[in-house]
């Protein structure tokens, strides 16, 4: 017997743990955060009509889930009628996968959308993409982590792979920060007109408007990017301060004007795995355990004002990040995702001797009305 549940959050939350088992490298979104993300509290939604989510049970066992939503800002920005799907989880059963995509397509068609696209959890600035390989490599927070057969299920459901990208990891423990310096970066670091500021928790609150402005400016020409508002920024990053390290994120100013930023946080996936992403008394223990045994950090984003791009600013920041991470005892630095068309960022991965963790892509299907 198959049962489809709509907007049943408790069931939706349980699906990945039922499917993947106890030893999976998967780390789910923290339960209270996921609940708020899938609600009208999320500023990307205008109303309850903009999103929904489905859970499938078969013989009283959880076998699949999917979210589906309209990102109005994306459709306005790119003049499209796209519908996103996300948080896809499914057993290796094409019939169940087809039912999930049928639910998503029905939602999209009722809203006159011409395509569905995913995974987006819930935008391009959060977890995105479907993993194609690297399933034995531990993901960082904000990196998608699927099952080896998800791409097959989507292909068989007539979704096509588009927009290839990859996640990366830098071996901080064994890299000489001076090896990434060129004369261009050295000149910037020794130029008194340029100020490189470590972003502490206290300073982060003051610098948020500058960070958001640089974020929007630096990514404005990137595929899938949509400028975000301060409400959206606060919603997505408001809890960031609890996990920030005072020494490993940097803002750059030129003659007092902010021109670049790079935000790193300790990887909290070990905490999420240990707690199964739920709030409990044991979560306090695991939180302090993470604080005392932090070996991996994640670069959430680096963004340089367009007029300062390709002038050595990002390389100079990376040099300072590596030094700071070493001093703080971090051994690895993860990178969320980089598209195959982003040659400048790929060159920085090469300069930093980064290794590829996972290949991913977006899957998309055009709908017939």
DACOR-V844663 format. One record per pair of residues at least 12 apart in sequence whose ideal C-beta (glycine too) atoms are under 8 Angstrom apart, sorted by the first residue. I is the first residue (numbers start at 0). J is the second residue. If there is no record, write none. Layout:
i=<I	I>
j=<J	J>
This chain:
i=<0	0	0	1	1	1	1	1	2	2	2	3	3	3	3	3	4	4	4	4	5	5	5	6	6	7	8	8	8	8	10	10	10	10	11	11	11	11	11	11	11	12	12	12	12	12	13	14	14	14	14	14	14	15	15	15	16	17	17	17	18	18	18	18	18	18	18	19	19	24	24	24	24	24	25	25	25	26	26	26	26	26	26	26	26	27	27	27	28	28	28	29	29	29	30	30	30	31	32	33	35	36	37	37	37	40	41	41	42	42	42	42	43	43	43	43	43	43	43	44	45	48	49	49	49	50	50	50	50	51	51	51	51	52	52	52	52	52	53	53	53	53	53	53	55	55	55	57	62	62	62	62	63	63	63	63	63	63	63	64	64	64	64	64	65	65	65	65	65	65	65	65	65	66	66	66	66	66	67	67	67	67	67	67	67	67	67	68	68	68	68	69	69	69	69	70	70	70	70	70	72	72	72	73	73	73	76	76	79	79	80	80	80	80	81	81	81	81	81	82	82	82	82	82	82	82	82	83	83	83	83	83	83	84	84	84	84	84	84	84	85	85	85	85	85	85	86	86	87	87	87	87	87	87	88	89	89	89	91	91	91	93	93	93	96	96	96	96	97	97	100	100	100	100	100	103	104	104	107	108	108	111	112	113	113	113	114	114	114	114	115	115	115	115	116	116	116	116	117	117	117	118	118	118	118	119	120	122	123	123	123	124	124	124	124	125	125	126	126	126	127	127	127	127	127	128	128	128	128	128	128	129	129	129	129	129	129	129	129	129	129	130	130	130	130	130	130	130	130	130	131	131	131	131	131	132	132	133	133	133	133	133	134	134	134	136	136	136	137	138	138	138	138	138	139	139	139	139	139	139	139	139	140	140	140	140	140	140	141	141	141	142	142	142	142	142	142	142	143	143	143	144	150	150	153	154	156	157	158	158	158	159	159	159	160	160	160	161	161	161	161	162	162	162	162	162	163	163	163	163	163	164	164	164	164	164	164	164	165	165	165	165	165	165	165	165	166	166	166	166	166	166	166	166	166	167	167	167	167	167	167	167	167	168	168	168	168	168	168	168	169	169	169	169	169	169	169	169	169	169	170	170	170	170	171	171	171	171	171	171	171	171	172	172	172	174	174	174	176	176	176	176	177	178	179	179	179	179	179	179	180	180	180	181	181	183	183	183	184	184	184	184	186	187	187	187	187	188	188	192	192	193	193	193	193	194	194	194	194	195	195	195	195	195	195	196	196	196	196	197	197	197	197	197	197	198	198	198	198	198	198	198	199	199	199	200	200	200	203	203	203	203	204	206	206	207	207	207	208	209	209	209	210	210	210	211	211	211	212	213	213	213	213	213	213	213	214	214	214	214	214	215	216	216	216	217	217	217	217	217	217	217	218	218	219	220	221	221	222	222	223	239	239	239	242	242	242	243	244	244	244	244	244	244	246	246	246	247	247	247	247	247	247	247	248	248	248	248	248	248	249	249	249	249	251	251	251	253	257	258	258	258	258	258	259	259	259	259	259	259	259	259	260	260	260	261	261	261	261	261	261	261	261	262	262	262	262	263	263	263	263	263	263	263	264	264	264	265	265	265	265	265	265	265	266	266	266	266	266	267	269	269	270	270	270	270	270	273	273	293	293	293	294	294	294	294	295	295	295	295	295	296	296	296	296	296	297	297	297	297	298	298	298	298	298	299	300	301	301	301	308	309	313	313	314	314	317	317	317	320	321	333	334	334	336>
j=<57	58	59	55	56	57	95	98	55	56	57	53	54	55	98	102	53	54	55	56	51	52	53	51	52	54	33	34	37	52	54	56	61	64	37	52	53	54	64	66	86	27	30	33	34	276	61	54	61	62	63	64	88	27	64	88	275	60	61	62	61	62	63	88	89	90	146	88	146	134	137	138	144	272	138	144	272	138	140	144	268	269	271	272	276	271	275	276	120	271	276	271	276	278	276	277	278	278	238	276	234	121	50	52	66	234	121	234	228	230	231	234	68	70	71	72	121	122	231	68	71	110	68	69	71	66	67	68	69	66	67	68	106	64	65	66	67	86	65	66	67	99	102	103	95	98	99	95	89	90	92	95	88	89	90	95	96	98	99	86	87	88	89	99	84	85	86	87	88	99	100	102	103	84	85	86	120	121	82	83	84	85	102	103	106	107	115	82	83	85	121	82	83	110	112	83	119	121	122	225	225	226	227	122	223	225	225	226	113	114	111	112	113	114	112	113	114	115	116	103	106	107	110	112	114	115	116	115	116	117	119	121	122	100	103	115	116	117	118	119	117	118	119	120	121	126	118	120	99	117	118	129	145	149	146	146	149	152	146	148	152	152	155	156	152	153	155	156	155	156	115	153	156	158	364	115	364	366	366	366	368	368	366	365	366	368	363	364	365	366	158	363	364	366	361	362	363	364	129	361	362	143	145	361	362	361	143	225	223	224	225	224	227	235	300	141	235	141	142	143	143	223	336	359	361	143	164	336	359	360	361	143	145	149	150	153	160	359	360	361	362	143	144	145	147	149	150	357	358	359	150	357	358	359	360	357	358	166	355	356	357	358	146	147	357	168	356	357	268	166	268	333	356	357	166	168	266	268	295	297	333	335	264	266	267	268	271	297	297	299	335	166	297	333	335	336	356	357	336	357	359	357	360	362	362	362	364	364	362	363	364	362	363	364	360	361	362	360	361	362	363	222	223	338	360	361	338	339	358	359	360	336	337	338	339	358	359	360	336	337	339	355	356	357	358	359	333	334	335	336	337	355	356	357	359	333	334	337	348	353	354	355	356	331	332	333	334	353	354	356	321	331	332	333	334	348	351	352	353	354	330	331	352	354	296	321	324	325	329	330	331	332	325	330	331	321	351	352	318	321	322	325	318	352	314	317	318	321	350	351	314	315	318	311	314	310	311	314	311	314	315	318	311	310	311	312	315	315	318	253	254	251	252	253	315	251	252	253	255	249	250	251	315	316	319	249	250	251	252	245	246	247	248	249	323	243	245	248	249	250	260	262	243	245	246	240	243	245	239	240	243	248	240	250	257	229	232	233	229	250	257	260	250	260	262	227	229	232	257	257	258	259	260	302	303	304	227	232	260	300	302	227	302	304	305	259	301	302	303	304	305	308	300	302	305	305	338	341	338	340	361	262	264	299	264	265	267	264	263	264	265	293	296	327	323	326	327	263	296	320	323	324	327	329	260	261	262	263	264	320	261	316	319	320	312	315	316	307	304	303	304	306	307	312	301	302	303	304	307	312	313	316	300	301	302	298	300	301	302	313	316	317	320	298	299	300	301	296	297	298	299	320	324	332	296	297	299	289	290	293	295	296	297	329	293	295	296	297	333	289	285	289	282	285	286	288	289	285	288	327	328	329	328	329	330	331	329	330	331	332	333	324	329	331	332	333	332	333	334	335	320	332	333	334	335	335	335	313	316	317	343	343	343	347	347	350	347	350	351	332	351	356	348	353	359>
